[in-house]
Amino acid sequence: MTFSSYLAPARALALGSLLLAAASCSVSEQVKDKPTGKNVSAEALENEAYTLMQYRLNFIDEAKLGGQDILFVRQASDIASAQQQQLQTALAKGNLPLHLKMRVYAKNPTATNVQLKQLDYKLLLDGKELTTGTTGANTQLEASAIETLPIDVDINVKPAQLSGSTPAAFAAGLTDFTAANRRLTVQIRPQYVGASGRQVPASNFEPVQLVTVKKAVSAK
């Protein structure tokens, strides 16, 4: 047996030890580089919460035109002739107030508290902008909680907004959110402030769905 024969097992053992050490080092580096719960920054958790926030629009609670209740007016004939004349007179005098009261539910399904700077909203009637506003200023949206954000609209309806129709026709179906040709829609744009005070860039306005719309669940 030659001297090199005695060295073969030693070389094999040394090579095996070297490969084992390299493998251990590789696994160690992978574990070190893999992000863990402790390594996730507060900013990353907030950004995730922003994308998972859920907003739903409740049905209209109050609706008045010229002081008259129009909550259940579905067609112009639902308003008596005398009341229609009163609304027409108010329009001619430039004093036809529209009052709407509704709610938006904000649900935070995450484990991270979120600070809402404000919720911008835009009301569209028959596809045209009716009014804009903000609500929910400086509202704390706590983890796994739901907050109610009120939307109160008080505007004076102008003749141009009636597009040549009557106040009664303007009121017809305005509050009916279940109609196939729903007239009034709401778009929202939430703005957030990070815990560190950072200003989060505002997103675009998006339609807010009704509370009756269920979130789609993908089939497994």
VEXDREN-2710 file (C-alpha; in Angstrom, 1 decimal):
% VEXDREN-2710
k/r/px/py/pz
1/MET/0.0/0.0/0.0
2/THR/1.4/3.4/-1.0
3/PHE/1.6/6.5/1.1
4/SER/-1.0/8.2/-1.1
5/SER/-3.4/5.4/-0.2
6/TYR/-3.2/6.4/3.5
7/LEU/-4.0/10.0/2.5
8/ALA/-7.1/9.2/0.5
9/PRO/-9.4/8.7/3.5
10/ALA/-8.0/11.8/5.2
11/ARG/-8.6/13.9/2.0
12/ALA/-12.2/12.6/1.8
13/LEU/-12.8/13.4/5.4
14/ALA/-11.4/16.9/5.0
15/LEU/-13.4/17.5/1.9
16/GLY/-16.6/16.3/3.6
17/SER/-15.9/18.7/6.5
18/LEU/-15.4/21.6/4.2
19/LEU/-18.6/20.9/2.3
20/LEU/-20.5/20.6/5.5
21/ALA/-19.1/23.9/6.8
22/ALA/-20.0/25.6/3.5
23/ALA/-23.5/24.3/3.6
24/SER/-23.9/25.4/7.2
25/CYS/-22.6/28.9/6.3
26/SER/-25.1/29.1/3.4
27/VAL/-28.0/28.2/5.5
28/SER/-26.9/30.6/8.2
29/GLU/-26.7/33.4/5.7
30/GLN/-30.2/32.6/4.3
31/VAL/-31.7/32.7/7.8
32/LYS/-29.9/35.9/8.5
33/ASP/-31.1/37.5/5.3
34/LYS/-34.7/36.3/5.5
35/PRO/-37.0/39.0/6.9
36/THR/-38.7/38.2/10.1
37/GLY/-41.6/39.8/12.0
38/LYS/-39.1/41.7/14.1
39/ASN/-37.3/43.0/11.0
40/VAL/-40.4/44.4/9.4
41/SER/-40.5/48.2/9.8
42/ALA/-43.4/50.1/11.2
43/GLU/-43.6/51.9/7.9
44/ALA/-44.0/48.7/6.0
45/LEU/-46.7/47.5/8.3
46/GLU/-48.6/50.8/7.9
47/ASN/-48.3/50.6/4.1
48/GLU/-49.7/47.1/4.2
49/ALA/-52.6/48.3/6.4
50/TYR/-53.4/51.1/4.0
51/THR/-53.8/48.7/1.1
52/LEU/-56.1/46.4/3.2
53/MET/-58.4/49.1/4.5
54/GLN/-62.0/48.5/3.6
55/TYR/-64.6/51.2/3.1
56/ARG/-68.3/50.7/2.6
57/LEU/-71.2/53.1/2.0
58/ASN/-74.4/52.8/4.0
59/PHE/-77.7/53.8/2.5
60/ILE/-78.8/57.4/2.8
61/ASP/-80.2/58.3/6.2
62/GLU/-81.7/61.7/5.4
63/ALA/-82.6/63.5/2.2
64/LYS/-84.5/66.8/1.9
65/LEU/-85.0/69.1/-1.1
66/GLY/-86.3/72.6/-0.3
67/GLY/-87.2/71.3/3.2
68/GLN/-89.3/68.5/1.8
69/ASP/-88.5/64.9/2.6
70/ILE/-87.4/63.0/-0.6
71/LEU/-85.9/59.9/1.0
72/PHE/-88.5/57.6/-0.6
73/VAL/-89.3/59.6/-3.7
74/ARG/-88.9/57.2/-6.6
75/GLN/-90.7/59.2/-9.4
76/ALA/-91.8/62.8/-9.8
77/SER/-95.4/61.9/-9.2
78/ASP/-94.6/60.8/-5.6
79/ILE/-94.4/64.6/-4.8
80/ALA/-97.8/66.3/-4.6
81/SER/-98.6/69.0/-7.1
82/ALA/-98.7/71.7/-4.5
83/GLN/-95.3/70.6/-3.2
84/GLN/-93.9/70.5/-6.7
85/GLN/-95.0/74.1/-7.2
86/GLN/-93.3/75.1/-3.9
87/LEU/-90.0/73.5/-5.1
88/GLN/-90.3/75.3/-8.5
89/THR/-90.8/78.6/-6.8
90/ALA/-87.8/78.0/-4.5
91/LEU/-85.7/77.2/-7.5
92/ALA/-86.8/80.4/-9.3
93/LYS/-85.8/82.4/-6.2
94/GLY/-82.4/80.7/-6.1
95/ASN/-83.0/79.1/-2.8
96/LEU/-83.4/75.3/-3.3
97/PRO/-81.3/73.6/-0.5
98/LEU/-80.5/69.9/-0.8
99/HIS/-79.6/68.1/2.4
100/LEU/-78.2/64.6/2.4
101/LYS/-76.9/62.5/5.3
102/MET/-75.1/59.2/4.9
103/ARG/-72.3/57.1/6.4
104/VAL/-69.2/55.4/5.3
105/TYR/-67.8/52.5/7.4
106/ALA/-64.1/52.2/7.6
107/LYS/-62.8/48.8/8.6
108/ASN/-59.2/48.1/9.5
109/PRO/-58.7/44.3/9.3
110/THR/-55.1/44.4/10.2
111/ALA/-53.2/44.3/13.5
112/THR/-51.7/47.8/12.8
113/ASN/-53.3/51.0/14.0
114/VAL/-53.9/53.5/11.2
115/GLN/-54.2/57.3/11.4
116/LEU/-56.6/58.8/8.8
117/LYS/-55.8/62.4/8.0
118/GLN/-59.1/62.8/6.2
119/LEU/-61.4/61.1/3.8
120/ASP/-62.1/63.1/0.6
121/TYR/-65.4/62.3/-1.1
122/LYS/-67.0/63.2/-4.4
123/LEU/-70.7/62.8/-5.1
124/LEU/-71.8/62.2/-8.7
125/LEU/-75.4/62.5/-9.9
126/ASP/-76.1/61.0/-13.3
127/GLY/-72.4/60.8/-13.9
128/LYS/-71.8/64.6/-13.2
129/GLU/-70.1/66.0/-10.2
130/LEU/-72.7/67.2/-7.7
131/THR/-70.4/68.2/-4.8
132/THR/-67.2/67.4/-3.0
133/GLY/-66.1/67.4/0.7
134/THR/-64.0/65.8/3.4
135/THR/-64.9/63.8/6.5
136/GLY/-63.2/61.8/9.3
137/ALA/-60.4/64.3/10.0
138/ASN/-57.7/62.9/12.3
139/THR/-59.6/59.7/12.9
140/GLN/-57.7/56.8/14.6
141/LEU/-58.6/53.6/12.8
142/GLU/-57.6/51.0/15.4
143/ALA/-56.6/47.4/14.6
144/SER/-59.5/45.0/13.9
145/ALA/-62.0/47.8/14.4
146/ILE/-64.7/49.6/12.4
147/GLU/-65.2/53.4/12.5
148/THR/-68.2/55.4/11.2
149/LEU/-67.4/58.4/9.0
150/PRO/-70.4/60.7/8.4
151/ILE/-71.1/62.5/5.1
152/ASP/-73.3/65.5/5.5
153/VAL/-74.2/67.4/2.3
154/ASP/-75.8/70.8/2.3
155/ILE/-75.8/72.6/-1.1
156/ASN/-78.0/75.0/-3.0
157/VAL/-79.3/73.4/-6.2
158/LYS/-78.8/75.6/-9.2
159/PRO/-81.0/75.5/-12.3
160/ALA/-78.1/74.3/-14.4
161/GLN/-77.9/71.2/-12.2
162/LEU/-81.4/70.3/-13.2
163/SER/-80.5/70.2/-16.9
164/GLY/-83.9/71.7/-17.9
165/SER/-85.9/69.3/-15.8
166/THR/-88.1/70.1/-12.7
167/PRO/-87.1/69.8/-9.0
168/ALA/-89.4/66.9/-8.7
169/ALA/-87.7/65.1/-11.5
170/PHE/-84.3/66.0/-9.9
171/ALA/-85.5/64.3/-6.7
172/ALA/-86.9/61.2/-8.3
173/GLY/-84.8/58.2/-7.5
174/LEU/-81.9/60.3/-6.2
175/THR/-81.7/58.3/-3.0
176/ASP/-82.5/54.9/-4.5
177/PHE/-79.2/52.9/-4.2
178/THR/-80.8/49.6/-5.2
179/ALA/-82.0/50.8/-8.7
180/ALA/-80.5/49.3/-11.8
181/ASN/-79.9/52.8/-13.1
182/ARG/-78.7/54.2/-9.8
183/ARG/-78.3/57.9/-10.1
184/LEU/-76.2/59.0/-7.1
185/THR/-72.7/57.5/-6.6
186/VAL/-69.9/58.3/-4.2
187/GLN/-66.2/58.2/-4.8
188/ILE/-63.6/58.4/-2.0
189/ARG/-59.9/59.1/-1.5
190/PRO/-58.5/58.3/1.9
191/GLN/-55.4/60.3/3.1
192/TYR/-53.2/58.8/5.9
193/VAL/-50.5/60.1/8.2
194/GLY/-47.9/57.7/9.4
195/ALA/-47.1/57.2/13.1
196/SER/-43.8/59.1/12.6
197/GLY/-45.7/62.0/11.1
198/ARG/-44.8/61.1/7.5
199/GLN/-47.3/62.3/4.9
200/VAL/-48.6/59.4/2.8
201/PRO/-49.2/60.3/-0.9
202/ALA/-52.9/60.4/-1.7
203/SER/-54.3/57.8/-4.1
204/ASN/-56.9/58.5/-6.8
205/PHE/-60.6/58.8/-6.2
206/GLU/-62.3/55.4/-6.4
207/PRO/-66.0/54.4/-6.1
208/VAL/-67.0/53.1/-2.7
209/GLN/-69.2/50.0/-2.7
210/LEU/-72.4/49.6/-0.6
211/VAL/-72.4/47.7/2.6
212/THR/-74.6/45.1/0.9
213/VAL/-71.8/44.2/-1.5
214/LYS/-69.8/41.2/-0.2
215/LYS/-66.1/40.8/-0.8
216/ALA/-65.4/38.2/-3.5
217/VAL/-63.8/35.0/-2.1
218/SER/-61.5/33.2/-4.5
219/ALA/-62.2/29.5/-5.0
220/LYS/-59.6/27.2/-3.4
END
